[in-house]
């Protein structure tokens, strides 16, 4: 699982600047909608910009967290080094599980926000 997450994160790490620009655009759109800017009429872009902001931020965090996962421990290494690598990989495994759960909850949240947006 960790190696697969690392390959996905390396792909996302190439797009860090683009993800940051998308997150800033989502934040700008949300801010303009929140403070009732004369540029936008009403709160038309609030829900979509919030969804964009959430997904871009989650993708950016994913790219940063899983870019450098330590390799599996060498059986010839000492006990202390193997234990250290095992603990660090276990921590990354927990973070990976959390990110998968976060992505699933973002799917549900995105669906709810877009459904609410269409009802307005």
Secondary structure as the mmCIF struct_conf table of DSSP 4:
data_model
#
loop_
_struct_conf.conf_type_id
_struct_conf.id
_struct_conf.beg_label_comp_id
_struct_conf.beg_label_asym_id
_struct_conf.beg_label_seq_id
_struct_conf.end_label_comp_id
_struct_conf.end_label_asym_id
_struct_conf.end_label_seq_id
HELX_RH_AL_P HELX_RH_AL_P1 UNK A 2 UNK A 13
TURN_TY1_P TURN_TY1_P1 UNK A 14 UNK A 15
HELX_RH_AL_P HELX_RH_AL_P2 UNK A 16 UNK A 34
TURN_TY1_P TURN_TY1_P2 UNK A 35 UNK A 36
TURN_TY1_P TURN_TY1_P3 UNK A 38 UNK A 39
BEND BEND1 UNK A 40 UNK A 41
TURN_TY1_P TURN_TY1_P4 UNK A 42 UNK A 45
HELX_RH_AL_P HELX_RH_AL_P3 UNK A 46 UNK A 65
TURN_TY1_P TURN_TY1_P5 UNK A 66 UNK A 66
BEND BEND2 UNK A 67 UNK A 68
HELX_LH_PP_P HELX_LH_PP_P1 UNK A 69 UNK A 74
TURN_TY1_P TURN_TY1_P6 UNK A 75 UNK A 76
BEND BEND3 UNK A 77 UNK A 77
HELX_RH_AL_P HELX_RH_AL_P4 UNK A 79 UNK A 119
#
